Amino acid sequence: MHSHQTEKEDDDEGPPPGWQPIPTHPPPPPPRPSGSAQMVCGSCRRLLSYPRGAKHVKCSCCQTVNIVLEADQLGQVKCGSCAILLMYPYGASQVRCSSCRFVTEIGAQNKLPLWSVQQRKPAPAKTGC
């Protein structure tokens, strides 16, 4: 009888035959913010992804810190040399073309639209009724 108890104790010590632990996986990375945006690095032209609302984005390739500007903070002008469309922050007096390196003076084009113009909504179209 004593030997029968020893066998029973041996069975209770440890996992059953063929049992293996379930491997644990590291937790998944946090999801990308749903409000993400993209821009091109002003130095190396790499496409950068960043969360909306960020003011600066550091390029992982060249380490350049890029300033994030929203559409209502940007002006547009054609390059005075190669005619490529350039964007610049309102308030800038000139912009250098990233393609041909020509410096274009902004001048009178550098004004924000009047607040009343920004807020104006188009009038509804009249119908023939």
C-alpha contacts under 8 A as a table, 3 or more apart, distances in Angstrom:
res1	aa1	res2	aa2	distance
1	M	4	H	5.15
1	M	5	Q	6.64
2	H	5	Q	5.35
2	H	6	T	6.57
3	S	6	T	5.09
3	S	7	E	6.47
4	H	7	E	5.26
4	H	8	K	6.44
5	Q	8	K	5.05
5	Q	9	E	6.23
6	T	9	E	5.12
6	T	10	D	6.21
7	E	10	D	5.06
7	E	11	D	6.33
8	K	11	D	5.14
8	K	12	D	6.52
9	E	12	D	5.17
9	E	13	E	6.46
10	D	13	E	5.28
11	D	14	G	7.26
11	D	16	P	7.73
12	D	15	P	7.83
15	P	19	W	6.14
16	P	19	W	5.72
32	R	36	S	7.38
33	P	36	S	5.62
33	P	51	P	6.25
35	G	51	P	6.00
35	G	52	R	5.32
36	S	49	S	6.77
36	S	50	Y	5.53
36	S	51	P	4.26
36	S	52	R	5.09
37	A	49	S	5.69
37	A	50	Y	5.47
37	A	51	P	6.06
37	A	52	R	5.80
38	Q	47	L	6.76
38	Q	48	L	5.41
38	Q	49	S	4.37
38	Q	50	Y	6.13
39	M	47	L	5.83
39	M	48	L	5.28
39	M	49	S	6.60
40	V	45	R	5.22
40	V	46	R	5.55
40	V	47	L	4.57
40	V	48	L	5.83
41	C	44	C	5.78
41	C	45	R	4.53
41	C	46	R	5.28
41	C	47	L	6.35
41	C	48	L	6.58
41	C	59	C	6.56
41	C	64	T	7.58
41	C	66	N	6.59
42	G	45	R	5.77
42	G	64	T	7.91
42	G	66	N	6.73
42	G	98	S	7.87
43	S	62	C	7.54
43	S	64	T	6.76
44	C	61	C	7.81
44	C	62	C	6.69
46	R	59	C	7.84
46	R	61	C	7.67
48	L	57	V	7.87
48	L	59	C	6.84
50	Y	54	A	7.08
50	Y	57	V	6.84
51	P	54	A	5.99
54	A	57	V	7.15
54	A	68	V	6.82
55	K	67	I	6.05
55	K	68	V	5.10
55	K	69	L	7.47
56	H	65	V	6.34
56	H	66	N	5.48
56	H	67	I	4.62
56	H	68	V	5.45
57	V	65	V	5.59
57	V	66	N	5.09
57	V	67	I	6.52
57	V	68	V	6.94
58	K	63	Q	5.70
58	K	64	T	5.58
58	K	65	V	4.25
58	K	66	N	6.04
59	C	62	C	5.75
59	C	63	Q	4.73
59	C	64	T	5.32
59	C	65	V	6.36
59	C	66	N	7.40
60	S	63	Q	5.56
69	L	73	Q	5.87
69	L	74	L	6.75
69	L	89	P	7.19
70	E	73	Q	5.36
70	E	74	L	6.80
71	A	74	L	5.43
73	Q	89	P	5.87
73	Q	90	Y	5.96
74	L	87	M	6.22
74	L	88	Y	5.47
74	L	89	P	4.69
74	L	90	Y	5.71
75	G	87	M	5.54
75	G	88	Y	5.27
75	G	89	P	6.07
75	G	90	Y	5.89
75	G	109	Q	7.88
75	G	110	N	6.90
76	Q	85	L	6.72
76	Q	86	L	5.56
76	Q	87	M	4.48
76	Q	88	Y	6.32
77	V	85	L	5.85
77	V	86	L	5.30
77	V	87	M	6.48
77	V	106	I	7.45
77	V	109	Q	7.94
78	K	83	A	4.88
78	K	84	I	5.42
78	K	85	L	4.48
78	K	86	L	5.71
79	C	82	C	5.65
79	C	83	A	4.40
79	C	84	I	5.30
79	C	85	L	6.30
79	C	86	L	6.40
79	C	97	C	6.38
79	C	102	F	7.28
79	C	103	V	7.76
79	C	104	T	5.97
80	G	83	A	5.94
80	G	102	F	7.21
80	G	103	V	7.57
80	G	104	T	5.52
81	S	100	C	7.63
81	S	102	F	6.33
82	C	100	C	7.01
84	I	97	C	7.97
86	L	95	V	7.70
86	L	97	C	6.85
88	Y	92	A	6.80
88	Y	95	V	6.55
89	P	92	A	5.96
90	Y	110	N	5.84
90	Y	111	K	6.77
90	Y	112	L	6.75
91	G	110	N	6.12
91	G	111	K	7.37
92	A	95	V	7.23
92	A	106	I	7.17
92	A	110	N	6.96
93	S	105	E	6.12
93	S	106	I	5.27
93	S	107	G	6.38
93	S	110	N	7.31
94	Q	103	V	6.52
94	Q	104	T	5.46
94	Q	105	E	4.27
94	Q	106	I	4.98
94	Q	107	G	7.77
95	V	103	V	5.59
95	V	104	T	5.37
95	V	105	E	6.62
95	V	106	I	7.14
96	R	101	R	5.60
96	R	102	F	5.57
96	R	103	V	4.27
96	R	104	T	6.24
97	C	100	C	5.71
97	C	101	R	4.62
97	C	102	F	5.34
97	C	103	V	6.32
97	C	104	T	7.56
98	S	101	R	5.48
106	I	109	Q	5.86
106	I	110	N	5.89
107	G	110	N	5.94
108	A	111	K	6.62
113	P	117	V	6.26
113	P	118	Q	6.36
114	L	117	V	5.21
114	L	118	Q	6.34
115	W	118	Q	4.98
115	W	119	Q	6.17
116	S	119	Q	5.20
116	S	120	R	6.03
117	V	120	R	5.18
